[in-house]
């Protein structure tokens, strides 16, 4: 998935949560959302990796991709070059603030200008992309805490 909003810098949000740690781009971390199982999430936190997201991939490769931003803002995502459907979990201050379920991959040949965009109703500082139906399977709800393990 490609981010439409301009990204100014990588984020240290996770580093603030775990003093003395550094999180590199594409690093796999362990996390838990609400009462979910322990998840393995791929971090993306540079302008290049955020723009690329999951576009062109055949599968997630982990339980999800966690987009980490320097500050809370209203971000727009689209499904350009996506090959599978997703759920989008919008996070602010380590809490789930919204969930967009069943975001479909575009049909073949749909021009980029005709792709819908998806955005939260409030500023967020992280977005987690997971396979379609995962948010429901894990029982995620607005207000759930995000824990980095």
DAGIFEN-V878283 format. One record per pair of residues at least 12 apart in sequence whose ideal C-beta (glycine too) atoms are under 8 Angstrom apart, sorted by the first residue. I is the first residue (numbers start at 1). J is the second residue. Records with the same first field share a line. If there is no record, write none. Layout:
I->J + J
This chain:
1->53 + 54 + 55 + 77 + 78 + 79 + 80 + 82 + 86 + 129
2->51 + 52 + 53 + 55 + 77 + 78 + 80 + 81
3->50 + 51 + 53 + 67 + 75 + 76 + 77
4->75 + 76 + 77 + 78 + 117
5->73 + 74 + 75 + 76
7->47 + 50 + 51 + 69
8->47 + 70
9->47 + 70
10->25 + 45 + 46 + 47 + 68 + 70
11->45 + 68 + 69 + 70 + 125
12->70
13->68 + 69 + 70 + 125 + 126
14->29 + 43 + 68 + 148
17->94 + 148
18->148
23->43 + 45 + 68
24->43
25->43 + 44 + 45 + 46 + 49
26->42 + 43 + 44 + 49
27->42 + 43
28->40 + 41 + 42 + 43 + 62
29->41 + 43 + 66 + 148 + 149
30->148 + 149
31->66 + 146 + 147 + 148 + 149
32->146 + 147 + 149
33->89 + 96 + 128 + 138 + 140 + 144 + 145 + 146 + 147
34->96 + 138 + 139 + 140 + 141 + 144 + 145
35->138 + 139 + 144
36->138 + 139 + 140
37->138
38->149
39->62 + 63 + 64
40->62 + 63
41->62 + 63 + 64 + 65 + 66 + 128
42->60 + 61 + 62 + 64 + 65 + 66
43->66 + 68
44->65 + 66 + 67 + 68
45->67 + 68 + 69
50->67 + 69
53->65 + 67 + 77 + 129
54->82 + 86 + 129
55->80 + 81 + 82
56->81 + 83
57->83
58->83 + 84
59->84
60->84 + 129 + 130 + 131
63->130 + 134
64->89 + 128 + 129 + 130 + 131 + 134
65->128 + 129
66->126 + 127 + 128
67->126 + 127 + 128 + 129
68->125 + 126
69->124 + 125 + 126
70->125
71->125
72->92 + 93 + 123 + 124 + 125
73->123 + 124 + 125
74->119 + 120 + 122 + 123 + 124
75->119 + 120 + 124 + 127
76->117 + 118 + 119
77->117 + 118 + 119 + 127
78->112 + 115 + 116 + 117 + 118
79->103 + 104 + 105 + 106 + 115 + 116
80->106 + 112 + 115
82->105 + 106
83->105
84->105 + 131 + 132
85->102 + 103 + 104 + 105 + 131 + 132
86->103 + 105 + 129 + 130 + 131 + 132
87->99 + 100 + 101 + 102 + 103 + 129 + 130 + 131 + 132 + 133 + 134 + 135 + 136
88->100 + 103 + 118 + 127 + 128 + 129
89->127 + 128 + 129 + 130 + 135 + 140
90->120 + 124 + 127
91->124 + 125 + 126 + 127 + 128 + 146
92->122 + 123 + 124 + 125 + 126
93->125
94->145 + 146 + 147
95->143 + 144 + 145 + 146
96->140 + 141 + 142 + 143 + 144 + 145 + 146
97->120 + 122 + 124 + 142
98->120 + 121 + 122 + 124 + 142
99->135 + 140 + 141 + 142
100->118 + 120
101->132 + 133 + 135 + 136
102->132 + 133
103->118 + 132
126->146
